[in-house]
Amino acid sequence: MRISAGDHPDKTSWIKGATVIMDADNLNEHARDGDSLDSPEGLRIDSTGNGYAGVLIEDCDFIFKSCPTSRGIVSSPTWAGHGGFTLRNCRIQNDTSVQTIHADSVDTDTADKPWGVNLENVSITGSTRSQPAGAAVCIDNDRNGSTVQNSCIHFPNGDVDGVLVNDATSCEILDSNINVSGQATVFSGADVDTSNITSSDSCPLPSADGSTGGDSSTTDDSTDSTTDDSTTDSTDDSTTEPLPNEIRLVGTGTTTQYEFTVTDSLQASGDTIEEWDDISSGTATGWITTEGVEDTYTFSGDVDSFSFLEGECEIYVNGEQVTESTVTDATTDSTTDSSTDDSTDGSTTDSTTDLSHELRLVGTGTQTQYEFTVSDALEASGDTVETWDTIDGTSASGWITTEGVEDTFNFAGSVTSFGFVEGEAEIYVDGEQVTESTVTDATTDSSTDSSTDGSTDSTDDSTDSQNELRLVGTGVETQYEVSVSGTLEASGDTVEEWDDVSESSATGWVTTEGVDDTFTFTGTITSLSFLQGEAEVYVNGTRVDPSVFSLPNTLVVEGDGTETTYDFMVSGDILNDPLVGPTESDDSVTNGKVTGSVTDNVDAFRFSGDIKKMNLTGDAALTFEDNDG
């Protein structure tokens, strides 16, 4: 559809009650053989250079299931010369990589005022894993006065931000739920007030018949495979070990059919394979179209043959891009060589002989950051690990949020340290569920025992003890209790026999003025309380208010090198979190209100209650986590 506001002196242009369904992979009976779609859009707001403003889109549903390259589901390009517009009571489902809403920079010389975009009671859902603008809603330069109110965005997959505002003033984001895999809001050179933003709810879904179609609590792409009969055997056993090689086919926007055969075993990776794709023995055939969407398989042996029956896409084997003509030369499976050639005793790789253990982290719906170290070798398993997760030698750190989605690693040796820096997830070692405190006991790798004997003691000593907690007596008899998300150990001989220290918690007594109990720990302090009396608390040398560790919610402002100022107010208590980002002398934290600035540093806070007001001017990234509803 395409619409403009027009210039009638009394009437307003509008679209009401419309339903738009885009499914390029399944065109209806009106399509002829060979027909395809070229850059289809759901709705373009376009004044053809006349500068109109003020169109209304109300009670409409937009459902994008598959789509080639497109400007967006709802868009207003700069060259269209249109001013502001309003979406009200609309629902958008985006299962593609097409931009959801894009209000491009306004042509201030042409367009009438108002220039702002207003989203009122708009629901945005879907299984998209990426957006061209990086966020579901992109509001660009000079869209001053834009508002997002009483709206809901739920994109749990991939790395997608909620609302991006660039170089616009007097904007507001109010009373909205933004539950996304990336940051809820991103502001670049923008003046935006925010209030009552949550991040825990699902959102209403659109329906093809115009009625509300339930909610988005099941849009997580980890559940797609439960409805796909053609791939049930190969994909819905979450404990299936990946095969040593990977082939990944990435859509380029062209309708493409592929076929390939491998010399040994073949299986789908995760839930990337749809019902129209087929795996039979060592052969796969399938279709892929949408730009950036991928079909991924793991296999053993080599690729014996590969061809495009129609169209073309990008091909990657073990992360390296190849062509249709070179794909069969891309692998030489070392597993077959090492099993038959005795002369390779020193050259067999860890990935084929030693990486016999599996560590699997499964999301529970809570935004979670983890870090761990193993004693020998470590690698990602299949394509479960995303770009924001990192592996450095024998250590890994990453994020996982969506319920049922997992990050999986193969490793040799044993897990020497593990900690949740934030949140929590389910942990499985070799298929057995363990806890944060027992994961390091889950494996006893015989190779380390036989070759190093007492080396496990030394690996425990090398645990990342980068933080220090010091409790200093004030002359009052004081009993304390502390827990951390990672590991905790006494520092030197400061802890006495009546103090008790476990792997991630400690209880103890401190009384004499100036005498301290000191601990080193990884992760964050999850709780600290005085059961009796009181003492001074220092974290990494800075004195802190111990009540900060009882506040459930977090807010972090991270600078990008240019100065950003901020001020916000919460309904409860708020304190600086010095472990994540200590504030400077020019920053102020008083009576539920905070003002400050960042340049290339991080300011972090813990708070209770809700965010009542927020203003951020500059390019810093803002993230928050609401843990108390």
Backbone torsions as a table, in degrees:
resi	resn	phi	psi	omega
1	MET	NA	154.0	174.1
2	ARG	-141.7	136.9	-176.8
3	ILE	-149.4	153.6	170.7
4	SER	-133.9	164.1	-176.2
5	ALA	-72.4	-29.1	-176.6
6	GLY	75.2	-179.6	-176.6
7	ASP	-125.4	25.8	177.6
8	HIS	-64.4	136.6	-174.9
9	PRO	-68.9	-22.3	-174.0
10	ASP	-121.6	-28.4	-171.5
11	LYS	-100.7	153.1	178.5
12	THR	-112.4	133.1	175.4
13	SER	-73.3	140.4	179.9
14	TRP	-152.9	159.1	167.7
15	ILE	-124.3	127.1	-178.9
16	LYS	-133.5	139.2	172.0
17	GLY	70.8	20.0	-178.8
18	ALA	-89.5	151.9	173.9
19	THR	-124.7	126.6	179.5
20	VAL	-118.5	122.4	178.4
21	ILE	-119.4	126.7	178.0
22	MET	-118.9	118.7	178.2
23	ASP	-145.5	79.4	-173.7
24	ALA	-62.7	-25.6	-179.5
25	ASP	-79.7	-11.3	-178.5
26	ASN	-138.9	68.9	179.8
27	LEU	-67.2	150.7	-173.6
28	ASN	-81.3	-170.2	-171.8
29	GLU	-68.2	-13.3	179.6
30	HIS	-81.5	-12.9	179.7
31	ALA	-78.7	141.9	176.5
32	ARG	-98.1	160.7	177.5
33	ASP	-54.6	131.7	179.8
34	GLY	89.7	-10.1	178.4
35	ASP	-67.8	144.7	174.4
36	SER	-148.1	165.8	-178.0
37	LEU	-100.0	143.9	-179.0
38	ASP	-120.3	106.3	177.3
39	SER	49.6	53.3	-179.4
40	PRO	-73.1	141.5	177.2
41	GLU	-119.2	152.0	174.8
42	GLY	-74.2	-48.1	-179.7
43	LEU	-153.4	125.8	172.1
44	ARG	-111.5	128.3	177.1
45	ILE	-98.3	110.9	-162.4
46	ASP	-146.2	118.7	179.0
47	SER	-97.8	10.0	-178.4
48	THR	47.8	40.8	175.1
49	GLY	83.5	5.5	-177.2
50	ASN	-88.5	-10.0	173.6
51	GLY	78.3	21.1	-179.3
52	TYR	-69.0	159.8	179.1
53	ALA	-149.1	149.8	169.4
54	GLY	108.1	18.3	-179.8
55	VAL	-72.4	150.4	-179.5
56	LEU	-118.1	129.5	173.3
57	ILE	-116.5	118.9	-170.1
58	GLU	-137.8	140.0	174.8
59	ASP	54.6	43.9	-179.4
60	CYS	-114.3	152.2	177.2
61	ASP	-118.8	134.1	176.1
62	PHE	-123.9	120.4	-178.0
63	ILE	-123.3	110.6	179.0
64	PHE	-110.9	106.1	-179.4
65	LYS	-92.9	-42.2	174.9
66	SER	-151.7	145.9	-173.2
67	CYS	-163.3	137.7	171.7
68	PRO	-72.5	-170.9	179.9
69	THR	-54.1	134.5	-175.4
70	SER	-151.5	152.6	177.4
71	ARG	-66.2	-36.0	179.0
72	GLY	161.6	165.6	176.2
73	ILE	-70.4	-49.8	171.9
74	VAL	-126.2	120.8	-175.8
75	SER	-143.0	155.0	173.2
76	SER	-139.4	93.2	-175.5
77	PRO	-68.5	155.9	177.5
78	THR	-58.2	-45.2	-176.1
79	TRP	-68.4	-13.5	177.8
80	ALA	-74.2	-16.9	172.5
81	GLY	66.9	27.8	-177.1
82	HIS	-98.9	146.1	175.5
83	GLY	-83.6	-140.2	-175.3
84	GLY	-73.8	163.7	175.1
85	PHE	-153.7	163.8	-177.3
86	THR	-126.7	129.6	167.2
87	LEU	-106.2	123.5	-176.2
88	ARG	-132.4	131.4	176.7
89	ASN	55.1	43.5	179.7
90	CYS	-112.6	155.5	179.7
91	ARG	-128.7	132.9	-178.3
92	ILE	-127.9	125.9	173.6
93	GLN	-113.4	120.9	-176.3
94	ASN	-123.0	104.9	176.7
95	ASP	-102.9	17.8	-177.3
96	THR	-120.1	-178.3	175.1
97	SER	-97.1	11.8	177.3
98	VAL	-72.1	143.7	177.2
99	GLN	-59.7	135.8	-176.0
100	THR	-77.4	-62.4	176.5
101	ILE	-132.0	128.6	177.9
102	HIS	-137.2	107.3	170.9
103	ALA	-95.4	96.8	-174.9
104	ASP	-68.3	169.2	-179.4
105	SER	-52.3	135.7	-177.9
106	VAL	-84.2	141.9	174.4
107	ASP	-82.7	95.2	-172.9
108	THR	-67.8	-18.0	177.4
109	ASP	-79.6	-19.7	-174.8
110	THR	-111.6	-44.7	-168.8
111	ALA	-76.3	139.9	172.3
112	ASP	-72.1	156.0	171.5
113	LYS	-84.4	155.7	1.6
114	PRO	-75.0	152.3	179.6
115	TRP	-97.1	-11.0	-173.0
116	GLY	-74.3	158.0	175.4
117	VAL	-106.4	132.3	-178.6
118	ASN	-118.3	118.5	173.6
119	LEU	-107.8	115.4	-178.0
120	GLU	-122.0	117.0	-180.0
121	ASN	54.1	50.7	178.6
122	VAL	-104.2	132.8	178.6
123	SER	-111.3	127.8	-180.0
124	ILE	-123.5	120.4	-177.7
125	THR	-137.4	175.2	173.3
126	GLY	140.9	176.2	-176.8
127	SER	-104.6	14.8	177.8
128	THR	-55.6	147.5	179.0
129	ARG	-111.1	-7.6	-179.6
130	SER	-157.5	157.9	176.1
131	GLN	-134.6	137.7	-178.9
132	PRO	-54.7	-36.4	179.0
133	ALA	-86.7	-5.2	-178.0
134	GLY	89.6	-15.5	-177.0
135	ALA	-137.1	156.8	179.8
136	ALA	-62.8	-42.3	-179.6
137	VAL	-117.7	123.6	178.2
138	CYS	-118.0	119.4	178.2
139	ILE	-115.4	114.2	-169.9
140	ASP	-99.1	-170.2	-167.6
141	ASN	-50.1	134.9	172.2
142	ASP	68.0	13.3	172.7
143	ARG	-80.6	57.4	-174.1
144	ASN	-65.8	142.7	179.2
145	GLY	81.3	13.1	179.7
146	SER	-70.4	147.9	179.3
147	THR	-136.6	144.6	168.5
148	VAL	-124.4	116.2	-171.8
149	GLN	-139.6	137.8	177.7
150	ASN	52.0	39.9	-176.1
151	SER	-117.2	170.8	-173.8
152	CYS	-143.4	129.5	177.4
153	ILE	-126.7	123.5	179.8
154	HIS	-132.7	94.3	173.6
155	PHE	-121.2	89.7	-172.9
156	PRO	-83.1	-8.1	-170.6
157	ASN	-105.1	162.1	174.4
158	GLY	64.1	-136.1	179.2
159	ASP	-139.5	88.6	-174.2
160	VAL	-128.2	127.0	173.9
161	ASP	-82.4	169.5	-177.8
162	GLY	-86.8	-72.4	-177.1
163	VAL	-125.5	126.8	175.9
164	LEU	-111.5	125.7	176.8
165	VAL	-122.2	123.7	-179.2
166	ASN	-114.8	122.0	168.3
167	ASP	48.2	52.5	174.9
168	ALA	-133.0	151.6	-175.8
169	THR	-116.7	160.9	174.5
170	SER	56.5	39.8	178.9
171	CYS	-97.8	158.9	-179.2
172	GLU	-140.4	142.5	169.7
173	ILE	-127.4	112.5	-167.7
174	LEU	-131.1	142.4	166.9
175	ASP	49.0	48.2	-174.9
176	SER	-130.9	151.0	175.2
177	ASN	-102.9	122.9	179.8
178	ILE	-125.4	96.3	-175.0
179	ASN	-112.5	89.9	-173.5
180	VAL	-128.8	167.0	-178.5
181	SER	-77.6	-21.7	178.1
182	GLY	-101.8	-139.3	179.6
183	GLN	-88.9	143.9	-179.6
184	ALA	-63.7	-45.4	-179.2
185	THR	-136.7	145.0	175.8
186	VAL	-135.8	124.1	-177.6
187	PHE	-121.4	130.5	177.8
188	SER	-125.5	107.2	-179.5
189	GLY	62.6	27.4	-174.1
190	ALA	-115.2	154.7	176.3
191	ASP	-111.4	102.4	-172.1
192	VAL	-130.4	126.6	171.3
193	ASP	-95.0	134.5	176.9
194	THR	-124.7	148.6	180.0
195	SER	-155.4	134.8	174.7
196	ASN	55.6	55.3	175.4
197	ILE	-98.7	126.7	176.9
198	THR	-112.6	173.4	-176.6
199	SER	-146.7	28.4	-171.5
200	SER	-122.5	-6.6	-171.7
201	ASP	-101.7	160.3	168.8
202	SER	-86.7	176.8	-173.6
203	CYS	-130.2	154.6	178.0
204	PRO	-63.3	139.8	178.1
205	LEU	-95.5	151.3	172.7
206	PRO	-75.9	167.2	177.3
207	SER	-135.1	143.7	-178.2
208	ALA	-63.7	-22.9	179.0
209	ASP	-96.0	8.9	176.3
210	GLY	92.0	-9.7	178.0
211	SER	-88.5	162.3	177.0
212	THR	-68.8	129.6	-172.5
213	GLY	-103.4	50.1	179.2
214	GLY	82.9	-154.2	-179.9
215	ASP	-129.2	176.5	-171.1
216	SER	-92.5	17.6	-175.4
217	SER	-65.9	-14.5	179.8
218	THR	-115.1	20.3	-179.5
219	THR	-82.8	-2.9	176.8
220	ASP	-58.6	126.0	-174.2
221	ASP	-69.3	-3.3	175.6
222	SER	-71.8	-14.4	-178.2
223	THR	-99.2	-3.6	-175.7
224	ASP	-59.2	-36.2	-172.4
225	SER	-69.3	-13.7	-178.8
226	THR	-71.9	-16.0	-179.5
227	THR	-107.3	4.2	-174.5
228	ASP	-103.4	95.7	-174.8
229	ASP	-65.5	-29.5	-173.3
230	SER	-71.6	-19.7	-176.8
231	THR	-119.6	13.8	-175.8
232	THR	-57.8	-45.3	-175.0
233	ASP	-61.8	-34.5	-172.0
234	SER	-98.6	-10.5	-172.9
235	THR	-124.8	-24.1	-169.5
236	ASP	-91.2	9.7	169.0
237	ASP	-95.2	101.3	-173.2
238	SER	-66.5	-12.0	-179.1
239	THR	-97.3	4.1	179.0
240	THR	-60.7	128.8	179.8
241	GLU	-73.7	134.2	176.2
242	PRO	-67.9	149.1	176.2
243	LEU	-82.4	163.3	-165.7
244	PRO	-69.5	-22.5	-178.8
245	ASN	-113.9	155.5	-179.3
246	GLU	-130.6	136.1	170.9
247	ILE	-121.5	129.9	-175.0
248	ARG	-127.6	126.3	-178.8
249	LEU	-111.7	120.9	-172.2
250	VAL	-115.7	124.8	-178.6
251	GLY	-63.7	147.9	179.4
252	THR	-118.4	8.7	-177.7
253	GLY	97.8	-4.5	178.6
254	THR	-104.7	133.6	177.2
255	THR	-61.7	120.7	-170.4
256	THR	-133.7	132.6	170.3
257	GLN	-114.4	131.7	-178.2
258	TYR	-124.0	161.8	175.1
259	GLU	-150.5	133.1	176.7
260	PHE	-150.4	160.2	-179.3
261	THR	-132.7	142.1	175.2
262	VAL	-115.0	162.6	-174.3
263	THR	-81.6	-16.5	-176.0
264	ASP	-128.7	-116.5	-175.6
265	SER	-99.8	153.8	-177.2
266	LEU	-144.8	137.4	175.7
267	GLN	-151.1	155.9	175.8
268	ALA	-70.3	150.7	177.5
269	SER	-106.3	116.7	-179.9
270	GLY	64.2	-142.3	-176.5
271	ASP	-115.7	32.5	-177.9
272	THR	-77.9	-16.3	-174.5
273	ILE	-92.8	131.8	-177.2
274	GLU	-96.3	176.8	-174.4
275	GLU	-67.0	-22.2	179.6
276	TRP	-87.6	-3.2	174.2
277	ASP	-91.5	153.1	-174.1
278	ASP	-139.9	135.1	173.5
279	ILE	-118.2	123.1	178.5
280	SER	-133.2	110.9	-176.7
281	SER	57.4	-119.6	-178.5
282	GLY	-100.5	19.3	-176.5
283	THR	-123.3	140.9	175.8
284	ALA	-129.7	140.1	170.7
285	THR	-129.9	145.7	-178.5
286	GLY	-169.0	178.1	179.5
287	TRP	-125.1	144.0	173.3
288	ILE	-149.7	138.7	-173.9
289	THR	-135.0	-59.0	-169.2
290	THR	-60.2	133.9	-179.5
291	GLU	-58.7	127.8	177.5
292	GLY	88.8	-18.4	177.1
293	VAL	-78.8	145.9	-172.3
294	GLU	-133.4	151.7	166.0
295	ASP	-110.1	126.8	-175.1
296	THR	-126.9	138.3	179.3
297	TYR	-132.5	151.2	166.9
298	THR	-113.1	150.6	-175.6
299	PHE	-154.3	161.3	170.7
300	SER	-114.3	160.1	-174.2
301	GLY	83.9	-146.7	-178.4
302	ASP	-125.9	164.1	170.4
303	VAL	-77.6	116.9	-175.6
304	ASP	-85.7	-36.1	178.4
305	SER	-154.4	152.2	178.5
306	PHE	-153.4	137.8	176.6
307	SER	-155.2	151.0	170.1
308	PHE	-95.3	118.5	176.7
309	LEU	-79.1	-23.0	178.8
310	GLU	-160.5	138.2	176.4
311	GLY	68.4	-161.0	178.2
312	GLU	-160.9	158.1	177.2
313	CYS	-148.3	175.7	176.5
314	GLU	-79.9	145.4	-179.0
315	ILE	-123.6	129.8	176.1
316	TYR	-127.6	131.6	174.3
317	VAL	-118.7	118.8	-177.8
318	ASN	51.7	39.1	175.3
319	GLY	87.3	-10.1	-179.1
320	GLU	-100.7	131.3	179.4
321	GLN	-74.3	134.0	178.8
322	VAL	-130.7	178.2	178.8
323	THR	-114.1	172.0	179.1
324	GLU	-58.5	-33.7	-177.0
325	SER	-84.9	-19.9	-176.8
326	THR	-107.8	-3.9	-175.0
327	VAL	-62.5	-31.9	-178.1
328	THR	-72.8	-13.3	178.4
329	ASP	-100.7	5.1	-169.4
330	ALA	-80.4	-17.2	-177.2
331	THR	-129.5	146.0	164.1
332	THR	-133.2	98.5	-168.9
333	ASP	-66.1	110.2	-176.1
334	SER	-69.1	-14.8	-178.4
335	THR	-68.6	-34.2	179.5
336	THR	-76.3	-36.4	-179.8
337	ASP	-65.2	-45.4	-173.8
338	SER	-68.8	-23.3	-177.5
339	SER	-82.6	-13.3	-176.5
340	THR	-119.0	-14.0	-174.8
341	ASP	-111.6	104.3	-177.6
342	ASP	-69.4	-16.8	-176.1
343	SER	-76.7	-4.0	-174.7
344	THR	-97.8	23.7	-169.5
345	ASP	-55.8	-35.3	-178.2
346	GLY	-90.8	-6.0	-172.1
347	SER	-109.4	-2.6	178.1
348	THR	-65.2	138.6	-174.2
349	THR	-85.9	153.7	177.0
350	ASP	-58.4	-32.1	-174.2
351	SER	-67.9	-21.0	-178.9
352	THR	-105.6	-16.3	-175.3
353	THR	-120.0	-36.2	-170.0
354	ASP	-105.4	-22.6	-173.7
355	LEU	-80.2	65.1	-171.8
356	SER	-93.1	-6.9	-179.0
357	HIS	-106.2	152.9	179.5
358	GLU	-126.1	132.2	172.1
359	LEU	-115.5	122.6	-175.8
360	ARG	-125.1	126.6	179.8
361	LEU	-112.3	122.6	-173.3
362	VAL	-115.5	124.6	-178.5
363	GLY	-63.7	148.4	179.3
364	THR	-117.9	7.8	-177.6
365	GLY	97.5	-3.9	177.9
366	THR	-104.5	132.8	177.9
367	GLN	-62.1	118.8	-168.8
368	THR	-132.5	131.9	170.9
369	GLN	-113.3	132.3	-178.5
370	TYR	-125.7	160.6	171.0
371	GLU	-149.9	143.2	178.6
372	PHE	-155.5	163.6	178.9
373	THR	-135.1	142.3	174.8
374	VAL	-115.7	166.3	-171.6
375	SER	-83.9	-19.5	-170.1
376	ASP	-126.5	-83.1	-175.5
377	ALA	-135.0	153.9	-173.7
378	LEU	-149.4	139.2	172.6
379	GLU	-152.4	156.7	175.8
380	ALA	-69.8	150.0	178.7
381	SER	-103.9	116.0	179.4
382	GLY	62.5	-141.3	-178.0
383	ASP	-112.8	28.5	-177.7
384	THR	-76.2	-19.4	-176.2
385	VAL	-95.9	129.7	-173.7
386	GLU	-92.6	177.3	-174.6
387	THR	-66.7	-25.7	-179.0
388	TRP	-86.0	-3.0	173.0
389	ASP	-91.5	148.8	-177.3
390	THR	-131.7	145.7	171.2
391	ILE	-122.9	124.1	179.1
392	ASP	-127.0	98.0	-177.9
393	GLY	65.8	-114.2	-179.5
394	THR	-103.6	16.0	179.7
395	SER	-121.2	150.6	177.4
396	ALA	-139.9	147.5	171.2
397	SER	-140.5	149.4	-177.5
398	GLY	-172.6	-177.7	-178.9
399	TRP	-126.1	143.9	172.8
400	ILE	-149.4	138.5	-173.7
401	THR	-133.8	-58.6	-169.0
402	THR	-62.6	133.8	-178.6
403	GLU	-59.1	128.1	177.2
404	GLY	90.1	-19.7	177.0
405	VAL	-79.3	146.8	-171.6
406	GLU	-134.2	151.4	166.4
407	ASP	-110.1	127.2	-174.7
408	THR	-125.5	137.8	-179.8
409	PHE	-131.0	147.6	168.9
410	ASN	-105.9	140.6	-177.3
411	PHE	-148.2	161.5	173.9
412	ALA	-114.6	150.7	-179.0
413	GLY	88.4	-134.6	-178.8
414	SER	-137.6	162.9	174.9
415	VAL	-79.6	116.6	-176.7
416	THR	-93.5	-24.3	175.8
417	SER	-154.8	148.2	179.0
418	PHE	-152.9	136.9	176.6
419	GLY	-154.1	144.8	170.0
420	PHE	-91.7	113.4	177.1
421	VAL	-71.1	-29.9	-179.5
422	GLU	-156.3	139.3	176.1
423	GLY	71.0	-159.0	179.5
424	GLU	-159.1	157.2	178.3
425	ALA	-147.3	166.9	174.2
426	GLU	-78.0	142.6	-177.9
427	ILE	-120.8	129.9	176.6
428	TYR	-128.2	130.2	173.6
429	VAL	-117.3	119.3	-178.0
430	ASP	51.9	40.1	175.3
431	GLY	85.7	-9.4	-179.2
432	GLU	-100.1	130.1	179.2
433	GLN	-73.6	133.6	178.8
434	VAL	-130.1	178.0	178.9
435	THR	-113.0	171.6	178.4
436	GLU	-58.9	-34.0	-177.3
437	SER	-84.3	-18.7	-177.5
438	THR	-108.8	-3.7	-174.9
439	VAL	-62.7	-32.4	-179.1
440	THR	-72.4	-13.2	177.5
441	ASP	-99.1	1.9	-170.4
442	ALA	-76.0	-22.8	179.1
443	THR	-130.3	143.2	169.5
444	THR	-127.9	93.9	-172.7
445	ASP	-76.0	119.0	-174.8
446	SER	-62.8	-25.7	-179.3
447	SER	-66.9	-35.1	179.3
448	THR	-76.1	-35.0	-179.6
449	ASP	-63.8	-44.2	-173.9
450	SER	-75.8	-27.2	-174.3
451	SER	-97.1	-24.0	-174.3
452	THR	-126.3	-6.2	177.4
453	ASP	54.2	-97.3	-174.0
454	GLY	-86.6	20.7	-174.4
455	SER	-70.4	-18.2	-179.7
456	THR	-64.8	-30.2	177.7
457	ASP	-62.7	-41.9	-176.8
458	SER	-71.2	-31.4	178.4
459	THR	-69.7	-34.7	176.3
460	ASP	-62.7	-37.6	-178.9
461	ASP	-66.7	-23.2	-176.2
462	SER	-93.0	9.8	176.7
463	THR	-54.0	144.0	-175.9
464	ASP	-64.0	88.8	-179.2
465	SER	-97.7	65.3	-171.2
466	GLN	-87.9	-8.8	-178.5
467	ASN	-116.9	151.0	179.9
468	GLU	-126.5	133.7	174.5
469	LEU	-117.4	127.6	-178.9
470	ARG	-129.5	125.5	178.9
471	LEU	-109.6	118.6	-171.2
472	VAL	-113.3	125.8	-179.5
473	GLY	-63.5	149.7	179.4
474	THR	-119.4	8.5	-176.7
475	GLY	97.1	-3.9	179.0
476	VAL	-105.1	133.6	177.9
477	GLU	-62.8	117.9	-169.5
478	THR	-132.1	132.0	171.5
479	GLN	-111.9	131.7	-178.2
480	TYR	-122.5	163.3	175.9
481	GLU	-143.7	132.1	-176.5
482	VAL	-141.4	144.3	174.6
483	SER	-134.5	148.1	177.6
484	VAL	-127.3	163.5	-179.2
485	SER	-81.7	-18.3	179.9
486	GLY	-110.5	-122.9	-179.8
487	THR	-112.4	152.9	-176.7
488	LEU	-136.3	136.6	175.5
489	GLU	-148.9	153.2	178.6
490	ALA	-68.2	146.8	179.4
491	SER	-103.3	117.7	179.5
492	GLY	63.1	-140.5	-177.3
493	ASP	-112.5	29.3	-177.6
494	THR	-76.0	-22.1	-176.3
495	VAL	-93.8	130.9	-175.0
496	GLU	-92.3	175.9	-175.1
497	GLU	-67.0	-23.7	179.3
498	TRP	-86.1	-3.1	173.0
499	ASP	-89.1	150.4	-177.4
500	ASP	-126.0	127.0	-178.5
501	VAL	-125.1	123.2	172.5
502	SER	-107.0	-167.9	-173.1
503	GLU	-63.6	-36.9	-176.6
504	SER	-133.7	14.9	179.6
505	SER	-151.8	162.6	179.1
506	ALA	-151.7	147.0	168.3
507	THR	-128.3	145.7	-178.1
508	GLY	-170.1	-178.9	-179.1
509	TRP	-125.6	141.4	172.1
510	VAL	-143.8	134.4	-173.2
511	THR	-133.7	-58.5	-171.5
512	THR	-59.2	132.9	-178.6
513	GLU	-59.5	128.6	178.1
514	GLY	87.8	-15.4	177.5
515	VAL	-83.7	140.0	-174.2
516	ASP	-128.9	154.2	165.1
517	ASP	-105.8	127.3	-174.5
518	THR	-124.8	138.2	-179.6
519	PHE	-131.6	150.2	166.6
520	THR	-109.4	146.5	-175.5
521	PHE	-153.9	161.1	171.9
522	THR	-112.5	163.0	-179.0
523	GLY	79.0	-147.1	-178.5
524	THR	-123.0	161.1	174.2
525	ILE	-79.9	115.4	-177.8
526	THR	-88.9	-25.8	175.4
527	SER	-159.7	146.8	174.5
528	LEU	-151.6	124.1	-178.0
529	SER	-144.6	154.4	175.2
530	PHE	-102.9	115.7	178.0
531	LEU	-76.1	-22.2	178.6
532	GLN	-159.0	137.9	176.8
533	GLY	70.5	-156.8	-179.8
534	GLU	-160.4	156.7	179.3
535	ALA	-146.5	165.0	174.5
536	GLU	-80.3	142.4	-177.3
537	VAL	-119.9	128.2	177.7
538	TYR	-124.4	131.4	174.3
539	VAL	-117.2	120.7	-177.6
540	ASN	50.2	40.1	175.1
541	GLY	87.4	-7.0	-178.4
542	THR	-105.8	129.6	177.9
543	ARG	-71.4	135.4	-177.2
544	VAL	-130.8	160.1	173.1
545	ASP	-81.6	117.3	-175.1
546	PRO	-62.9	-19.6	-179.5
547	SER	-67.8	-14.8	178.8
548	VAL	-60.1	-30.9	-174.5
549	PHE	-78.1	-5.1	175.3
550	SER	-97.7	-4.1	-179.4
551	LEU	-83.7	131.6	-166.9
552	PRO	-84.6	-24.9	-170.6
553	ASN	-104.6	155.4	-178.3
554	THR	-127.7	149.1	175.1
555	LEU	-144.3	129.1	-175.4
556	VAL	-129.3	130.4	174.8
557	VAL	-112.7	118.5	-174.6
558	GLU	-117.2	116.7	-178.6
559	GLY	-72.7	158.0	-179.5
560	ASP	-118.5	13.8	178.7
561	GLY	112.2	-19.5	174.0
562	THR	-113.3	152.6	-173.5
563	GLU	-69.8	133.2	173.5
564	THR	-126.4	130.7	175.6
565	THR	-102.3	150.7	-179.5
566	TYR	-145.2	153.5	166.8
567	ASP	-151.6	139.8	177.7
568	PHE	-153.5	164.6	-176.5
569	MET	-136.4	140.4	178.6
570	VAL	-119.8	161.3	-177.9
571	SER	-81.7	-16.1	-179.5
572	GLY	-113.4	-136.8	179.5
573	ASP	-99.1	152.3	177.0
574	ILE	-144.6	138.8	179.3
575	LEU	-142.4	154.0	174.7
576	ASN	-67.8	139.5	173.8
577	ASP	-101.5	96.3	-172.9
578	PRO	-69.7	-19.6	-178.7
579	LEU	-72.2	-32.6	-179.5
580	VAL	-92.2	-45.3	-178.3
581	GLY	-163.7	95.7	-179.2
582	PRO	-67.6	143.8	177.5
583	THR	-82.0	167.6	179.3
584	GLU	-104.7	174.6	-175.7
585	SER	-63.6	-27.1	-179.3
586	ASP	-81.0	-12.8	178.0
587	ASP	-82.9	150.5	-176.5
588	SER	-128.7	132.1	176.4
589	VAL	-130.7	104.3	-178.4
590	THR	-147.6	132.9	169.6
591	ASN	49.7	48.5	176.5
592	GLY	78.4	4.6	-179.4
593	LYS	-121.7	143.2	-179.7
594	VAL	-133.0	134.6	169.3
595	THR	-132.8	146.6	-179.8
596	GLY	178.1	-169.4	179.1
597	SER	-151.6	155.5	174.3
598	VAL	-134.2	152.4	173.4
599	THR	-123.2	-76.0	174.7
600	ASP	-118.3	21.8	-178.8
601	ASN	-116.8	-176.9	-179.5
602	VAL	-125.5	132.1	170.0
603	ASP	-112.1	129.6	-176.0
604	ALA	-129.3	149.2	-176.5
605	PHE	-142.7	151.6	167.2
606	ARG	-116.3	144.0	-176.9
607	PHE	-151.0	164.0	172.2
608	SER	-115.0	163.4	-179.0
609	GLY	79.8	-151.8	-176.1
610	ASP	-118.9	157.7	171.5
611	ILE	-77.1	118.5	-177.9
612	LYS	-94.4	-30.1	-179.3
613	LYS	-153.3	142.5	177.2
614	MET	-150.2	136.3	176.3
615	ASN	-137.0	125.7	-177.8
616	LEU	-130.2	121.3	-179.9
617	THR	-121.1	111.3	-176.6
618	GLY	135.8	-165.9	-171.4
619	ASP	-105.8	8.5	-177.5
620	ALA	-66.3	155.6	176.2
621	ALA	-92.3	136.7	-179.1
622	LEU	-118.2	125.3	175.4
623	THR	-130.2	145.3	175.9
624	PHE	-145.1	156.6	178.2
625	GLU	-132.3	124.5	-179.0
626	ASP	-101.9	107.6	-175.8
627	ASN	-106.2	-2.9	-179.5
628	ASP	-118.6	19.2	176.7
629	GLY	73.4	NA	NA
